[in-house]
Amino acid sequence: MNWPTIRKYSYCILLLVGLIVFGTPLVAQRLPGRMQLPTGGGGGGGGAPVIDDSTKNIYGPKTTSYFFEEDILDNRDSTRYHVDTSLNNFHRWTFVDRDWNRLVDLGNLGTASRPMFFTPRMSVGRQLGFRAFDAYAFKPGDVQYYDTKSPYTDMYYVQGGLNREILRFGFTQNVNPQVNFGIRIQRLSAQRQYGSYQPRGKAASLARDWSVLLHGSYFSKNKKYALLAHIRTMNHTQMEQGGVILEDSVNYVIGRDDYTGPARLSPAAKSWFRRNTLRVYQQYRLVSGFQVFNQLELENSANRYTDNQPADGLANGVYNLISDREIPPDQTINHTILDNKFGIKGALSGYNYRAYFQVRAQKMQGERHIPDSNSEKYSMSRFEPILGLWMQYRMKDTTWRITSQIEHVLARDLLLKGQLDIPWAKLGFQTALTSPDLLMGMYKNSYLYWNNPDNSFRLAKTVSFTGALPVRLKRFSVTPDFQWHQLVNYLYYDENALPAQHDGSFSLMRIGAETELELKRWRFRTFTYYNEGFDNRIFRVPRLFLSGEVSFAFTYAKALDIQLGVSGYYTTKYYADAYMPMTQQFHVQNKLQVGNYPVADVFANLRIKRVLLLLKYSHVNHRWGSNGEGYFVTPGYMGLKPAFSFGVRWPLFD
């Protein structure tokens, strides 16, 4: 356990608790009907309502609900979700764990990540192309807008062992029945497991992230007008290592398991990514079944890579010398985008509909440093007009619904999508023609360079068929699912980490099932996938993927709920994509296979009233039946050695 770090953050936690206890009464919390909570009595002191042992606290998860922007956009205005305070999945505190290991990172918290399986693009138009740190950012589709009957505070802290930690804080409350505001803060950090011999301090730092979300909502009294708005920021730093230096670089043999070996890049190599976004959604009902709406998003981001000691990267094969001088690979890319969507929507005779016109203007500006303290600047600008139509038909008095969507960038990108949802099946179809990322058009660095401002790459085409057959019994559920993707003119980064396009087509298939079984106190849950890449050498996936857990729950002394369990995952060997630190892109490689190494964790989730605690020991099977060497999660990047984690979540509803 990193006790100095816990002590450092204890002051932050005490400050937050003080703000909650003493600051909450300063803001009026009103209930429906303009009733205001009492301020307590005795001596004229303010505070929360006085509740003695004989009085039941009426505030809790059932009086605190939330919704998403998509619910309002899709005319599900009355949809509300309650706060989850269950023990299930509480031990899954890392971002990889939360996705049941279908997310692949560089072996440590806060590092660059990618989805293990193919995910088709769900929108049209050009994108910037930096996605390696998206897993740690607040996403627009995940922003929760609240409706509270009392102030709601959510405090969360995990000390993850091996000097990893996550701190989250959230607060929200209604100003009146029409207005709600809130804030969420996330801070995470991790330290190096190799490549540094400093146990503490800045020299040992690997990844740091500060993310902040400010959100608010307003509904007029007559429900004709609605406003949802949020500001989200992200400031992420990763000290790049390039992977570990191998004992045998030809056969990729680690040759040690102490995780203190040297890294391929100097300790000075660093990626820094900052993003600030403002998003506003408005809608107004003109007549019954007919509304006008507007979605506006303004975003600015900056991405920088620096390494003032490039000799290590050159000697270890991370950089390729393309000039006659060793120049620090300093690179800065700024990106600004304005996305504005106007449209009409509503509900009529069982149909939900939405038609819109969208304009997107964006500019990417890059700068690289060259000898004699000079720099070279370059830029790309794009303007895209987009037309879209979305329709959904819900059959009366049933859960059957049919959804269709079309989006078209005039004279360029196209998205067609259809989906059928019925109680015992879900079927989907999608075809998309999409443009390459802006980053694929131009990038200039001292050791990696391309200049294709006209983006002569052809549109990439993807045709996808998906299906699922959920079967739910009283205590058992199984959902077999199927995915087939046909990829034409696929865009990717090749073995030299350069943008490339596959000339032709290939297919990807995935067959799998999600199962869940509850037998009294026992709970079993698994994800099983069989994947077939049909011998393509572009997009690699493991042939077999398994992830699951088993747990046993009971109550001790009628006050302490306990859930004990074992979780783990396994993949067969495959040539996973390598990682290029300079561009933060994963690219094809044919030298090292990863996988064929099961990883198991043991955990205990505990709950005392509404306070949740977690105890977890990761990689418990270390050195079981093996030669003691480490294992790779991304080529060159080793997975973590065993670690003990402790965490707490404390939700307050008054």
C-alpha positions in Angstrom: 0.0 0.0 0.0 1.2 3.5 -0.8 0.6 5.0 2.6 2.2 8.4 1.9 -0.1 8.8 -1.0 -3.1 7.9 1.1 -2.0 10.4 3.8 -1.7 13.0 1.1 -5.2 12.5 -0.2 -6.7 12.2 3.3 -6.5 16.0 3.5 -8.4 16.3 0.2 -11.1 13.9 1.5 -11.4 15.8 4.7 -11.8 19.0 2.8 -14.5 17.5 0.6 -16.4 16.1 3.6 -16.2 19.6 5.2 -17.6 21.2 2.1 -20.4 18.7 2.1 -21.3 19.1 5.8 -20.9 22.9 6.0 -21.5 24.0 2.4 -24.7 22.1 1.6 -27.0 24.2 3.8 -25.8 27.4 2.0 -27.6 26.4 -1.2 -31.3 26.2 -1.0 -32.6 22.7 -1.9 -36.2 22.8 -2.9 -38.7 20.0 -3.3 -41.6 19.8 -5.8 -44.3 22.3 -4.8 -41.6 24.8 -3.8 -41.2 23.3 -0.4 -37.9 23.9 1.2 -36.1 21.6 3.5 -36.0 22.6 7.2 -32.7 23.9 8.5 -32.8 22.3 11.9 -33.4 23.9 15.2 -31.9 24.7 18.5 -29.8 27.8 19.0 -30.5 29.2 15.6 -28.0 26.9 14.0 -28.4 25.8 10.4 -27.8 22.3 9.0 -29.5 19.3 7.6 -32.9 18.1 8.8 -32.8 16.6 12.3 -33.5 12.9 12.1 -33.5 10.9 15.3 -33.3 7.2 15.8 -37.0 6.8 15.5 -37.3 8.7 12.2 -36.7 7.0 8.9 -34.5 8.8 6.4 -36.6 9.3 3.3 -33.7 10.2 1.0 -31.7 7.6 -0.9 -31.2 5.9 -4.3 -34.9 5.9 -5.0 -35.2 9.7 -4.6 -32.1 10.4 -6.8 -32.5 9.7 -10.5 -30.7 10.5 -13.7 -31.1 10.4 -17.4 -29.0 10.9 -20.6 -29.2 13.4 -23.4 -30.0 10.5 -25.8 -33.2 9.8 -23.7 -34.4 13.4 -24.3 -33.3 13.4 -28.0 -35.2 10.1 -28.6 -38.4 11.4 -27.0 -38.1 9.3 -23.9 -38.5 12.4 -21.6 -39.9 10.4 -18.7 -37.1 7.8 -18.6 -35.2 7.8 -15.4 -32.5 5.6 -13.8 -31.7 5.1 -10.2 -28.3 5.2 -8.6 -26.7 1.8 -8.3 -25.4 0.9 -4.8 -25.1 -2.9 -5.3 -22.0 -4.9 -4.7 -21.9 -6.5 -8.1 -18.8 -5.4 -10.2 -17.6 -3.0 -7.5 -14.2 -4.7 -7.5 -13.8 -3.8 -11.2 -12.2 -0.5 -10.6 -9.7 -0.2 -13.5 -10.9 0.7 -16.9 -9.8 -2.6 -18.4 -11.6 -4.5 -15.7 -14.8 -2.5 -16.2 -14.9 -3.7 -19.8 -14.2 -7.3 -18.8 -10.7 -7.1 -20.4 -12.1 -6.4 -23.8 -10.0 -3.2 -23.6 -6.3 -3.5 -24.2 -3.8 -1.0 -22.6 -0.1 -0.9 -22.1 -0.2 -2.9 -18.9 -0.9 -0.2 -16.4 -3.6 2.2 -15.3 -3.9 5.4 -17.4 -1.8 4.2 -20.4 -2.8 4.2 -24.0 -5.6 1.8 -24.8 -7.7 0.3 -27.7 -10.7 -2.0 -28.1 -9.6 -5.6 -28.6 -12.4 -6.3 -31.1 -13.4 -4.4 -34.2 -15.9 -1.6 -33.6 -17.4 0.1 -36.7 -17.7 3.8 -36.9 -21.1 5.0 -35.7 -21.0 8.5 -37.3 -19.9 10.1 -40.5 -17.3 12.8 -41.2 -13.6 13.3 -40.5 -12.2 12.8 -37.1 -8.9 14.0 -35.7 -7.6 10.5 -34.9 -6.2 10.7 -31.4 -8.2 8.0 -29.4 -5.6 6.3 -27.2 -6.7 8.2 -24.0 -10.4 8.3 -24.7 -11.2 5.6 -22.2 -10.2 8.0 -19.4 -12.3 10.9 -20.5 -15.9 11.9 -19.8 -17.9 11.0 -22.9 -20.9 13.0 -24.1 -23.1 9.9 -24.3 -22.2 8.9 -20.7 -23.0 12.3 -19.0 -25.7 11.8 -16.4 -28.2 14.7 -15.8 -29.8 14.4 -12.4 -33.2 15.0 -10.8 -32.6 15.0 -7.0 -35.0 15.5 -4.1 -31.9 16.1 -1.8 -28.3 17.0 -2.4 -26.4 13.9 -3.7 -22.7 13.4 -3.1 -20.6 10.5 -4.3 -17.1 10.0 -3.0 -14.9 7.2 -4.4 -11.2 6.4 -3.8 -9.1 3.3 -4.7 -5.5 2.8 -3.7 -4.6 0.2 -6.3 -1.3 -1.2 -5.2 1.9 -0.7 -7.2 1.4 3.0 -6.8 -1.9 3.2 -8.7 -4.9 5.2 -7.5 -8.2 6.7 -8.6 -10.0 9.5 -6.8 -13.5 10.5 -7.9 -15.9 13.1 -6.5 -19.4 14.0 -7.6 -22.0 16.4 -6.3 -25.4 17.4 -7.7 -28.6 18.9 -6.4 -31.8 20.6 -7.6 -32.0 24.4 -7.2 -35.7 24.0 -7.8 -37.9 21.4 -9.5 -36.8 22.8 -12.9 -33.1 23.3 -12.5 -30.3 20.9 -11.5 -26.5 21.4 -11.5 -23.6 19.2 -10.6 -19.9 18.6 -10.8 -17.7 15.4 -11.2 -14.0 15.2 -10.8 -11.7 12.4 -11.6 -8.0 12.1 -10.8 -5.9 9.0 -11.6 -2.2 8.2 -11.4 0.2 5.3 -11.9 3.9 4.8 -11.5 6.4 2.9 -13.7 6.9 -0.8 -13.1 10.1 -0.9 -15.2 12.5 1.6 -16.8 12.9 3.6 -13.6 14.8 2.9 -10.5 13.2 5.7 -8.5 10.6 4.2 -6.1 8.9 7.6 -5.5 8.6 11.1 -7.0 8.4 12.6 -10.4 11.0 10.3 -11.9 8.8 7.3 -11.2 5.6 8.7 -12.6 4.0 6.9 -15.6 0.5 8.4 -16.1 -1.6 11.2 -14.6 -5.0 12.4 -15.5 -7.3 15.2 -14.3 -10.8 15.3 -15.7 -13.6 17.6 -14.7 -17.3 17.7 -15.7 -19.7 20.5 -15.0 -23.3 19.8 -16.0 -26.7 21.4 -15.6 -30.3 20.9 -16.9 -33.4 23.0 -17.1 -37.0 22.1 -17.9 -39.7 24.8 -18.2 -42.8 24.5 -16.0 -45.0 23.6 -19.0 -42.3 21.1 -20.2 -42.2 22.8 -23.6 -38.5 23.8 -23.4 -35.6 21.8 -22.2 -31.9 22.7 -21.9 -29.0 20.4 -21.2 -25.5 21.7 -21.0 -22.1 20.5 -19.8 -18.4 21.4 -19.9 -15.9 18.6 -19.8 -12.1 18.9 -19.6 -9.3 16.4 -19.7 -5.6 16.8 -19.0 -3.7 13.6 -19.5 0.0 12.9 -19.3 1.8 9.7 -20.1 5.6 9.2 -19.7 6.3 7.1 -22.8 8.6 4.0 -22.4 8.4 2.3 -25.8 8.1 -1.0 -24.0 10.8 -3.0 -22.1 14.2 -3.9 -23.6 14.2 -7.6 -24.2 17.0 -10.0 -23.4 16.5 -11.5 -26.9 15.1 -8.9 -29.2 14.9 -11.4 -32.1 12.8 -14.0 -30.3 11.1 -11.5 -27.9 12.3 -13.3 -24.8 11.9 -11.3 -21.6 14.4 -13.2 -19.5 13.4 -11.7 -16.2 10.4 -11.1 -14.0 11.5 -8.3 -11.7 9.9 -5.5 -13.7 12.9 -3.3 -13.1 14.6 -3.7 -16.5 15.4 -0.7 -18.7 12.8 0.9 -21.1 13.4 1.5 -24.8 12.9 5.2 -24.4 14.6 7.7 -22.2 12.9 8.9 -19.0 12.3 12.3 -20.7 9.9 10.9 -23.4 6.4 12.2 -22.7 3.0 12.5 -24.3 0.6 15.2 -23.2 -3.0 15.5 -24.2 -5.5 18.2 -23.2 -9.1 18.6 -24.4 -11.8 21.1 -23.4 -15.4 20.7 -24.7 -18.6 22.7 -24.4 -21.9 20.9 -25.3 -25.4 22.4 -25.3 -28.6 20.6 -26.2 -31.9 22.5 -26.5 -35.4 21.5 -27.6 -38.8 23.3 -27.8 -42.2 21.8 -28.4 -44.2 23.9 -30.9 -47.3 21.6 -31.0 -48.0 18.1 -29.7 -45.7 15.6 -31.5 -43.5 18.3 -33.1 -40.4 19.8 -31.7 -37.3 21.7 -32.9 -33.9 20.9 -31.4 -30.3 22.1 -31.5 -27.1 20.3 -30.6 -24.0 22.5 -30.4 -20.5 21.3 -29.5 -17.3 23.3 -29.4 -14.1 21.5 -28.7 -10.4 22.4 -28.5 -7.6 20.0 -28.0 -3.8 20.0 -27.9 -1.5 17.0 -28.3 2.3 17.2 -27.7 5.1 14.6 -27.8 8.6 15.5 -26.5 11.8 13.6 -26.0 15.0 15.6 -25.5 17.1 12.5 -25.3 16.3 10.7 -28.6 19.5 8.5 -28.5 17.8 5.8 -26.5 14.9 5.6 -28.9 17.2 5.4 -31.9 19.4 2.8 -30.4 16.4 0.6 -29.4 14.5 0.8 -32.7 11.6 3.1 -31.6 12.7 5.9 -33.8 14.0 5.7 -37.4 16.5 8.3 -38.4 15.2 10.1 -41.6 17.8 12.9 -41.6 21.5 13.2 -40.8 21.0 14.6 -37.3 19.6 13.5 -34.0 16.9 16.0 -33.4 14.5 15.9 -30.5 11.1 14.6 -31.8 9.1 17.5 -30.4 5.7 17.7 -32.0 2.6 19.7 -31.1 -0.9 19.4 -32.8 -3.8 21.6 -32.0 -7.3 20.9 -33.1 -10.5 23.0 -33.0 -13.9 21.8 -34.1 -17.4 23.4 -34.2 -20.3 21.0 -34.6 -23.8 22.4 -34.9 -26.9 20.4 -35.6 -30.4 21.8 -36.2 -33.5 19.7 -36.7 -37.1 18.7 -36.0 -38.3 15.7 -34.1 -41.3 14.3 -32.4 -43.7 11.4 -32.0 -46.7 10.5 -34.2 -48.9 7.4 -34.4 -46.2 5.2 -32.8 -43.4 6.7 -34.8 -40.5 8.6 -33.3 -38.7 10.7 -35.9 -35.8 13.1 -36.2 -34.5 15.0 -39.3 -31.6 17.4 -39.1 -29.0 19.4 -40.9 -25.5 19.5 -39.4 -22.5 21.6 -40.2 -19.0 20.7 -38.9 -16.0 23.0 -39.3 -12.6 21.9 -38.0 -8.9 22.8 -38.2 -5.8 20.9 -37.3 -2.6 22.8 -36.8 0.8 21.1 -36.3 4.2 22.3 -35.4 7.5 20.4 -35.4 10.9 21.6 -34.1 13.8 21.5 -36.5 17.5 22.3 -36.0 18.8 25.7 -35.0 15.8 26.4 -32.7 13.5 26.8 -35.7 10.1 25.2 -36.2 7.8 24.2 -39.1 4.1 24.8 -39.0 1.4 23.1 -41.1 -2.4 23.0 -41.0 -5.5 21.3 -42.5 -9.1 22.7 -42.5 -12.3 20.9 -43.4 -15.9 22.0 -43.6 -18.6 19.3 -43.8 -22.4 19.7 -44.4 -24.3 16.7 -43.1 -27.9 15.6 -43.6 -29.5 13.0 -41.3 -32.8 11.2 -40.7 -33.7 8.9 -37.8 -36.9 7.0 -37.3 -38.2 4.4 -34.8 -41.5 2.6 -34.8 -42.8 1.1 -31.5 -45.6 -1.4 -31.8 -48.5 -0.5 -29.5 -48.6 -2.4 -26.2 -45.5 -4.3 -27.0 -41.7 -4.0 -26.6 -41.2 -4.5 -30.3 -39.4 -1.6 -32.1 -37.8 -1.0 -35.4 -35.1 1.7 -35.8 -33.5 3.1 -39.0 -31.0 5.9 -39.6 -29.2 7.6 -42.4 -26.5 10.2 -42.3 -24.7 11.7 -45.3 -21.9 14.1 -45.7 -22.8 15.8 -49.0 -20.9 14.1 -51.8 -18.8 12.0 -49.4 -19.5 9.9 -46.3 -22.6 7.8 -45.9 -24.1 5.8 -43.0 -27.1 3.5 -43.3 -28.3 1.6 -40.2 -31.3 -0.5 -39.2 -32.2 -2.5 -36.1 -35.0 -4.7 -34.9 -35.5 -5.2 -31.2 -38.0 -7.8 -29.9 -38.1 -9.6 -26.6 -36.3 -12.7 -27.8 -34.0 -11.3 -30.5 -32.0 -8.3 -31.6 -30.9 -7.9 -35.2 -28.9 -5.2 -36.7 -27.5 -4.0 -40.1 -25.1 -1.2 -40.9 -23.2 0.0 -43.9 -20.8 2.9 -43.7 -18.5 4.9 -46.1 -16.1 6.9 -43.9 -13.3 9.3 -44.5 -9.8 8.9 -43.1 -8.7 10.7 -40.0 -7.1 14.1 -40.3 -4.0 12.7 -38.7 -3.6 10.3 -41.6 -3.4 13.2 -44.0 -0.5 15.0 -42.5 2.1 14.5 -39.7 5.6 15.9 -39.5 8.2 14.8 -37.0 11.9 14.4 -37.0 11.6 10.5 -37.1 8.1 10.0 -38.6 6.8 12.0 -41.5 4.0 12.0 -44.1 2.4 14.7 -46.1 -0.9 14.0 -47.9 -3.0 17.1 -47.3 -5.5 16.1 -50.0 -6.0 12.8 -48.3 -5.9 10.7 -51.4 -7.1 7.6 -49.5 -10.3 6.2 -50.7 -13.4 6.0 -48.5 -13.3 3.0 -46.3 -16.4 0.8 -46.4 -17.8 -1.4 -43.7 -20.8 -3.7 -43.9 -21.9 -5.2 -40.6 -24.5 -7.7 -39.5 -25.2 -8.3 -35.8 -27.6 -10.5 -33.9 -28.4 -11.6 -30.4 -30.9 -14.0 -28.9 -31.4 -13.3 -25.2 -32.9 -16.1 -23.2 -34.0 -15.1 -19.7 -35.3 -17.6 -17.1 -35.8 -17.0 -13.4 -32.2 -17.4 -12.3 -30.4 -18.0 -15.5 -29.8 -15.9 -18.6 -27.8 -16.5 -21.8 -27.4 -14.2 -24.7 -25.7 -15.8 -27.8 -24.5 -13.1 -30.2 -23.1 -12.9 -33.7 -21.1 -10.3 -35.6 -20.0 -10.2 -39.2 -18.0 -7.3 -40.6 -17.0 -7.0 -44.3 -14.2 -4.4 -44.5 -13.3 -2.8 -47.9 -10.4 -0.3 -48.4 -9.6 -0.6 -44.7 -7.5 2.2 -43.2 -4.8 1.3 -40.7 -1.2 1.9 -39.6 1.3 -0.5 -41.1 4.4 -2.2 -39.6 6.4 1.1 -39.9 3.6 3.0 -38.1 2.7 4.8 -41.3 -0.9 5.3 -42.5 -1.9 2.8 -45.1 -5.0 1.4 -46.9 -5.7 -2.2 -47.7 -6.5 -2.7 -51.4 -9.4 -5.1 -51.3 -11.7 -6.6 -48.7 -11.6 -9.1 -45.9 -14.1 -10.3 -43.3 -14.2 -10.5 -39.5 -16.6 -12.9 -37.6 -17.3 -13.2 -33.9 -19.6 -15.8 -32.3 -20.1 -15.6 -28.6 -22.3 -15.7 -25.6 -22.9 -13.9 -22.3 -24.2 -16.0 -19.5 -25.3 -15.3 -15.9 -26.5 -17.8 -13.3 -27.6 -17.1 -9.7 -28.0 -20.1 -7.3 -29.0 -18.8 -3.9 -25.8 -17.0 -2.7 -23.7 -18.0 -5.8 -23.4 -15.9 -8.9 -21.7 -16.8 -12.1 -21.1 -14.6 -15.1 -19.0 -15.2 -18.3 -18.2 -13.7 -21.7 -17.0 -16.2 -24.3 -16.1 -15.2 -27.9 -14.8 -17.2 -30.9 -13.2 -14.9 -33.5 -12.2 -15.6 -37.1 -10.2 -13.1 -39.0 -10.1 -15.3 -42.2 -6.3 -15.1 -42.4 -6.1 -11.4 -43.0 -2.8 -9.7 -42.0 -4.3 -6.4 -41.2 -6.7 -6.7 -38.2 -5.7 -9.3 -35.6 -7.9 -10.7 -32.9 -7.4 -13.7 -30.6 -9.2 -16.9 -31.8 -10.7 -17.5 -28.4 -11.5 -15.0 -25.6 -12.8 -15.9 -22.1 -13.7 -13.6 -19.3 -15.7 -14.3 -16.2 -16.1 -14.5 -12.5 -17.8 -16.5 -9.7 -18.8 -15.0 -6.4 -20.5 -16.0 -3.1 -22.5 -13.5 -1.1 -23.7 -13.5 2.5 -24.5 -11.2 5.5 -22.5 -11.1 8.6 -24.1 -10.1 11.9 -27.1 -8.7 10.0 -25.1 -5.6 9.2 -22.2 -6.4 6.9 -22.9 -7.6 3.4 -20.0 -9.5 2.0 -19.3 -10.8 -1.6 -16.3 -13.0 -2.1 -15.2 -14.1 -5.6 -12.6 -15.0 -8.2 -12.4 -13.3 -11.6 -10.1 -13.8 -14.6 -9.6 -13.8 -18.3 -7.8 -15.7 -21.1 -7.0 -15.2 -24.8 -5.3 -17.5 -27.2 -2.1 -16.3 -28.8 -2.3 -13.6 -31.5 -0.2 -10.9 -33.1 -1.7 -7.9 -31.3 -1.1 -4.4 -32.6 2.1 -2.6 -31.4 2.1 1.0 -30.1 3.8 4.0 -31.5 4.4 6.6 -28.8 5.0 9.6 -31.2 1.6 9.4 -32.8 -0.3 7.5 -30.0 -1.4 5.0 -32.6 -1.6 1.2 -32.5 -0.2 -0.4 -35.7 0.3 -3.8 -37.3 3.3 -6.0 -36.2 4.4 -9.5 -37.1 7.1 -10.3 -34.5 5.5 -11.0 -31.2 2.5 -13.0 -30.2 0.7 -12.1 -26.9 -1.9 -14.1 -25.0 -2.1 -17.8 -23.9 -1.6 -16.6 -20.3 -4.6 -16.7 -17.9 -4.8 -14.0 -15.3 -6.9 -14.5 -12.1 -7.9 -12.1 -9.3 -9.5 -12.7 -6.0 -11.7 -10.0 -4.4 -14.0 -9.1 -1.5 -16.8 -6.5 -1.8 -18.3 -5.3 1.4 -21.2 -3.0 2.3 -22.1 -1.4 5.6 -25.4 0.4 5.1 -24.5 2.5 2.0 -20.7 2.5 2.3 -19.0 0.1 -0.1 -15.5 -1.3 0.4 -13.4 -3.4 -1.9 -10.4 -5.6 -1.2 -8.7 -7.2 -4.2 -5.5 -9.1 -5.0 -4.7 -9.1 -8.7 -2.7 -11.7 -10.7 -3.0 -14.2 -7.9 -1.7 -16.9 -10.2 1.7 -15.3 -10.7 4.3 -18.0 -11.2 1.8 -20.8 -11.0 2.9 -23.5 -13.4 5.2 -21.1 -15.3 8.9 -20.2 -15.4 8.3 -17.0 -13.5 8.7 -14.6 -16.5 6.3 -11.7 -17.0 3.7 -11.6 -19.7 2.8 -9.1 -22.5 -0.6 -7.4 -22.9 0.7 -5.2 -25.8 3.9 -6.2 -27.7 6.8 -5.0 -25.6 4.6 -3.9 -22.7 4.3 -6.2 -19.7 1.3 -6.8 -17.6 1.3 -6.0 -13.9 2.8 -8.2 -11.3 0.6 -9.1 -8.3 -0.9 -6.2 -6.4 -3.3 -5.6 -3.5 -6.0 -2.9 -3.9 -8.2 -1.2 -1.4 -11.2 1.1 -2.2 -14.2 2.8 -0.7 -17.3 4.4 -2.1 -19.5 6.6 0.1 -22.7 8.0 -1.4 -24.6 10.6 0.6 -28.2 11.5 -0.2 -28.9 14.3 2.2 
